[in-house]
Amino acid sequence: MITYNHEAYIEQAISSILSQNTTFNYELVIANDCSTDNTHNIIETIIKEHPKGNYIKYINHQTNVGMMKNFISTLIACSGKYIAICDGDDYWIHDDKLQMQVDFLEENLDFNIVYTLNKIHYNTDEIVDNPVKPINLKDAEVKDLVARNFIPASSVMFRNSIKQINFAPWIYSSPYGDWPLALLLTKNGEKIKCLQHQTLAYRKNVGVISQMKAKEMSLLQANYSMFSKIVKDDNYSTIKPLVQYRLYRFELSLIKTYNKNRKYKAAFSKLKQLKQYTVDNKLSRLELIKLYIISFFKGVKGNN
């Protein structure tokens, strides 16, 4: 669990983990990135007063190290056979979450990741079911994950191979860490399972990523930038063709978004720079022609 200025949420997050029913021992590694609110005092009080306070391994940074450095250093500090994630502003709603996921991974060695369904907790305190998507109903693999990050980070559990990963420098400035990490954990054909249980309440419109998702252009640019780094990273060499094609699709999405926002010159400029890794069918070629016409005649000829 990483946390920063979560004084309104951190007690519920921690309590939801310490209430887990398991046949095995577990630890909760919390890393506080030098919060300026009361987060630290709340964590300290829980450690002292909760019956399972001794389950907590607490890292309290004295200076702000940034989200990704905090995330990776916390992963490295985990000593268990498996790692589960719960952000400091989310919370679990099923007391058998850990047990169900461990049981599944123990019995299914070809799976590296197991996640669950979730509820959405809005900042109005409304809690609703998150619709079940087709991807949640099948066993997934890395090609599915390259196409879209469908795993709710705070519901996930995976085999602990963190110390075998040599993280490249770019990841420390990435807007998020769960997606590139999941790609690393499945790059060699390992499978992904969704258990059909709701175990997580994900707070929407609270964290940085939620705010970014509200802005289509910001999210696209962040994803494009991240995949531009991934395609050059040897850690992902086994899935490079998949990453190249996804990068190409991000470029097309950016061009469409520029056009939708009447930024036709920017769209045309992007088209001229387009790295067309794969145009694998007539539809893709027609799509490019259509984008070119719109961007050129509305942008260049129209001076917009």
C-alpha positions as CSV (number, residue, x, y, z in Angstrom):
1,M,0.0,0.0,0.0
2,I,1.4,3.4,-1.0
3,T,-0.2,6.5,0.5
4,Y,0.1,10.2,0.2
5,N,-2.3,12.6,2.0
6,H,-5.0,10.0,2.5
7,E,-6.1,10.9,6.0
8,A,-9.8,10.7,5.0
9,Y,-9.4,7.1,3.7
10,I,-6.3,5.4,5.1
11,E,-7.9,3.9,8.2
12,Q,-10.6,2.2,6.2
13,A,-8.1,0.9,3.7
14,I,-5.8,-0.6,6.4
15,S,-8.7,-2.1,8.4
16,S,-10.1,-3.8,5.3
17,I,-6.8,-5.6,4.9
18,L,-6.2,-6.5,8.5
19,S,-9.7,-8.0,8.6
20,Q,-8.7,-10.7,6.0
21,N,-9.4,-14.3,7.0
22,T,-6.4,-16.5,6.0
23,T,-4.8,-19.8,6.8
24,F,-1.4,-18.3,6.2
25,N,0.6,-15.4,7.6
26,Y,0.7,-12.1,5.7
27,E,2.3,-8.7,6.1
28,L,1.0,-5.3,5.1
29,V,3.8,-3.1,3.7
30,I,2.7,0.6,3.9
31,A,4.9,3.4,2.4
32,N,3.9,6.9,3.2
33,D,5.4,9.4,0.8
34,C,5.9,12.2,3.3
35,S,2.3,13.1,3.7
36,T,1.6,16.7,4.8
37,D,-1.7,15.8,6.5
38,N,-2.5,13.4,9.4
39,T,-1.9,10.2,7.5
40,H,1.3,9.3,9.4
41,N,-0.4,9.7,12.8
42,I,-3.3,7.6,11.8
43,I,-1.0,4.8,10.6
44,E,1.1,5.0,13.8
45,T,-2.1,4.7,16.0
46,I,-3.3,1.7,14.1
47,I,0.1,0.0,14.5
48,K,-0.1,0.6,18.3
49,E,-3.7,-0.2,18.9
50,H,-5.0,-2.6,16.3
51,P,-4.9,-6.3,17.4
52,K,-3.1,-7.0,14.1
53,G,-0.9,-3.9,14.2
54,N,2.2,-6.1,14.2
55,Y,1.3,-7.3,10.7
56,I,2.3,-3.8,9.4
57,K,5.7,-3.0,8.0
58,Y,5.7,0.8,7.9
59,I,8.0,2.9,5.7
60,N,7.7,6.6,6.4
61,H,9.6,8.7,3.9
62,Q,11.1,11.8,5.4
63,T,11.1,13.5,2.0
64,N,8.7,13.2,-0.9
65,V,10.2,10.6,-3.3
66,G,7.4,10.6,-5.9
67,M,4.7,8.1,-6.7
68,M,6.6,5.7,-8.9
69,K,9.8,5.5,-6.7
70,N,7.5,4.9,-3.7
71,F,5.6,2.2,-5.6
72,I,8.6,0.3,-6.8
73,S,10.5,0.5,-3.5
74,T,7.4,-0.7,-1.7
75,L,7.2,-3.7,-4.0
76,I,10.8,-4.5,-3.4
77,A,10.2,-4.4,0.4
78,C,7.5,-7.1,0.1
79,S,8.9,-10.5,1.2
80,G,5.9,-12.7,0.6
81,K,5.4,-15.4,-2.0
82,Y,2.6,-13.4,-3.5
83,I,2.0,-9.6,-3.6
84,A,-1.4,-7.9,-3.5
85,I,-1.9,-4.2,-4.0
86,C,-4.4,-1.8,-2.3
87,D,-3.9,1.9,-2.7
88,G,-4.4,4.1,0.4
89,D,-7.6,5.6,-0.9
90,D,-9.3,2.3,-1.9
91,Y,-10.5,-0.6,0.4
92,W,-11.4,-4.3,0.2
93,I,-15.0,-5.4,0.7
94,H,-14.5,-9.2,1.0
95,D,-12.7,-10.7,4.0
96,D,-11.7,-13.8,2.0
97,K,-10.0,-11.9,-0.9
98,L,-6.5,-12.9,-0.1
99,Q,-7.4,-16.6,0.6
100,M,-9.3,-17.0,-2.6
101,Q,-6.5,-15.5,-4.7
102,V,-3.7,-17.5,-3.0
103,D,-5.7,-20.7,-3.4
104,F,-6.1,-20.0,-7.1
105,L,-2.5,-19.3,-7.7
106,E,-1.4,-22.3,-5.7
107,E,-3.5,-24.5,-7.9
108,N,-2.9,-22.9,-11.3
109,L,0.8,-22.5,-12.0
110,D,0.3,-21.2,-15.5
111,F,-1.3,-18.0,-14.2
112,N,0.8,-15.1,-12.9
113,I,-1.9,-12.6,-12.1
114,V,-5.4,-13.0,-10.5
115,Y,-7.7,-10.0,-10.0
116,T,-11.4,-9.6,-9.1
117,L,-14.5,-7.6,-9.9
118,N,-15.1,-4.3,-8.0
119,K,-17.5,-1.7,-6.9
120,I,-17.0,2.0,-7.6
121,H,-17.1,4.4,-4.7
122,Y,-17.8,8.0,-6.0
123,N,-16.7,11.1,-4.1
124,T,-20.4,11.7,-3.4
125,D,-20.3,8.4,-1.3
126,E,-22.5,6.7,-3.8
127,I,-21.3,3.0,-4.3
128,V,-22.3,1.2,-7.4
129,D,-21.4,-2.1,-9.2
130,N,-18.7,-1.7,-11.9
131,P,-20.2,-3.4,-15.0
132,V,-18.8,-6.8,-15.8
133,K,-17.0,-6.5,-19.2
134,P,-16.4,-9.4,-21.6
135,I,-12.6,-9.4,-20.8
136,N,-13.5,-10.2,-17.1
137,L,-15.3,-13.4,-18.2
138,K,-12.4,-15.1,-20.0
139,D,-8.8,-16.1,-19.2
140,A,-6.7,-13.2,-20.6
141,E,-3.1,-12.9,-21.7
142,V,-0.5,-10.3,-22.6
143,K,-2.1,-9.4,-26.0
144,D,-5.3,-8.4,-24.2
145,L,-3.3,-6.4,-21.6
146,V,-1.4,-4.5,-24.3
147,A,-4.7,-3.5,-25.9
148,R,-6.1,-2.1,-22.6
149,N,-5.4,-2.0,-18.9
150,F,-8.5,-3.8,-17.7
151,I,-7.1,-4.9,-14.2
152,P,-8.3,-2.8,-11.2
153,A,-4.9,-2.3,-9.5
154,S,-6.2,-2.6,-5.9
155,S,-7.8,-5.9,-6.7
156,V,-4.8,-7.7,-8.1
157,M,-2.5,-10.4,-6.7
158,F,0.6,-11.8,-8.5
159,R,3.6,-14.0,-8.0
160,N,6.5,-12.1,-6.3
161,S,9.3,-12.0,-8.9
162,I,10.0,-8.3,-8.2
163,K,13.7,-8.7,-7.3
164,Q,14.3,-10.4,-10.6
165,I,13.2,-7.3,-12.5
166,N,15.7,-4.6,-13.4
167,F,13.4,-1.6,-13.8
168,A,14.5,0.9,-16.5
169,P,14.9,4.5,-15.5
170,W,11.9,5.7,-17.5
171,I,9.5,3.9,-15.3
172,Y,10.2,6.2,-12.4
173,S,8.6,9.1,-14.3
174,S,5.7,7.0,-15.6
175,P,2.2,8.3,-14.8
176,Y,1.4,4.9,-13.3
177,G,3.1,1.6,-12.5
178,D,0.4,-1.1,-12.5
179,W,0.1,-1.4,-16.3
180,P,3.8,-1.7,-17.2
181,L,4.3,-4.1,-14.2
182,A,1.5,-6.3,-15.4
183,L,3.0,-6.5,-18.9
184,L,6.3,-7.6,-17.3
185,L,4.5,-10.3,-15.4
186,T,2.8,-11.8,-18.5
187,K,5.3,-11.1,-21.3
188,N,6.3,-14.8,-21.5
189,G,2.8,-16.2,-21.9
190,E,1.7,-16.3,-18.3
191,K,-2.1,-16.0,-18.0
192,I,-4.4,-13.7,-16.2
193,K,-7.6,-14.7,-14.3
194,C,-10.5,-12.7,-13.1
195,L,-12.3,-14.2,-10.1
196,Q,-16.0,-13.5,-10.3
197,H,-16.2,-11.9,-6.8
198,Q,-16.5,-8.3,-5.9
199,T,-13.6,-7.7,-3.4
200,L,-12.7,-4.1,-4.0
201,A,-14.3,-0.6,-3.6
202,Y,-12.3,1.7,-5.9
203,R,-12.6,5.4,-5.1
204,K,-13.3,7.3,-8.3
205,N,-12.4,11.0,-8.9
206,V,-10.1,11.0,-5.9
207,G,-6.5,10.1,-7.1
208,V,-4.3,11.5,-9.8
209,I,-5.1,8.8,-12.3
210,S,-8.9,9.3,-11.8
211,Q,-8.5,13.0,-12.6
212,M,-6.4,12.2,-15.6
213,K,-9.0,9.8,-17.0
214,A,-11.5,12.6,-16.9
215,K,-9.4,14.4,-19.6
216,E,-9.3,12.4,-22.7
217,M,-6.3,14.2,-24.3
218,S,-4.2,14.0,-21.1
219,L,-4.8,10.2,-20.8
220,L,-4.0,9.5,-24.4
221,Q,-0.8,11.5,-24.3
222,A,0.2,9.8,-21.1
223,N,-0.4,6.3,-22.6
224,Y,1.3,7.2,-25.8
225,S,4.4,8.5,-23.9
226,M,4.5,5.4,-21.8
227,F,4.3,3.0,-24.7
228,S,7.0,5.1,-26.5
229,K,9.3,4.2,-23.6
230,I,8.2,0.5,-23.4
231,V,8.9,-0.1,-27.1
232,K,12.6,0.8,-26.5
233,D,12.9,-1.2,-23.2
234,D,14.6,-4.6,-23.5
235,N,12.5,-5.8,-20.6
236,Y,9.6,-6.0,-23.1
237,S,11.5,-7.4,-26.1
238,T,9.3,-10.5,-26.3
239,I,6.2,-8.4,-26.9
240,K,7.7,-5.7,-29.0
241,P,5.5,-6.3,-32.1
242,L,2.4,-6.0,-29.9
243,V,3.7,-2.8,-28.3
244,Q,4.5,-1.3,-31.7
245,Y,1.0,-1.9,-33.0
246,R,-0.5,-0.5,-29.8
247,L,1.7,2.6,-30.1
248,Y,0.4,3.0,-33.7
249,R,-3.2,2.8,-32.5
250,F,-2.5,5.4,-29.8
251,E,-1.1,7.7,-32.5
252,L,-4.3,7.3,-34.5
253,S,-6.4,8.0,-31.4
254,L,-4.5,11.2,-30.8
255,I,-5.1,12.4,-34.3
256,K,-8.8,11.7,-34.0
257,T,-8.9,13.6,-30.7
258,Y,-7.1,16.6,-32.2
259,N,-9.6,16.6,-35.0
260,K,-12.6,16.3,-32.6
261,N,-11.2,19.3,-30.7
262,R,-10.7,21.3,-34.0
263,K,-6.9,21.2,-33.7
264,Y,-6.6,20.2,-37.3
265,K,-3.0,21.5,-37.8
266,A,-1.8,19.5,-34.8
267,A,-3.6,16.5,-36.3
268,F,-2.0,16.9,-39.7
269,S,1.4,17.4,-38.2
270,K,1.0,14.2,-36.2
271,L,-0.1,12.4,-39.3
272,K,3.1,13.4,-41.1
273,Q,5.2,12.0,-38.2
274,L,3.1,8.8,-37.9
275,K,5.2,5.7,-37.3
276,Q,3.1,3.2,-39.3
277,Y,4.4,0.0,-37.7
278,T,1.5,-2.1,-39.0
279,V,-1.4,-1.3,-41.4
280,D,-2.7,-4.8,-41.4
281,N,-5.9,-4.5,-43.4
282,K,-8.0,-2.3,-45.7
283,L,-9.9,-0.8,-42.8
284,S,-6.7,0.6,-41.4
285,R,-5.7,2.1,-44.7
286,L,-9.1,3.7,-45.2
287,E,-8.9,5.0,-41.7
288,L,-5.6,6.7,-42.5
289,I,-6.9,8.2,-45.7
290,K,-10.0,9.6,-44.0
291,L,-7.9,11.2,-41.2
292,Y,-5.5,12.7,-43.7
293,I,-8.3,14.3,-45.7
294,I,-10.0,15.8,-42.6
295,S,-6.8,17.1,-41.1
296,F,-5.4,18.5,-44.4
297,F,-8.5,20.3,-45.7
298,K,-9.8,21.6,-42.4
299,G,-6.4,22.3,-40.9
300,V,-4.0,23.3,-43.6
301,K,-6.5,24.7,-46.2
302,G,-8.7,26.1,-43.5
303,N,-5.9,27.5,-41.5
304,N,-7.3,26.1,-38.2
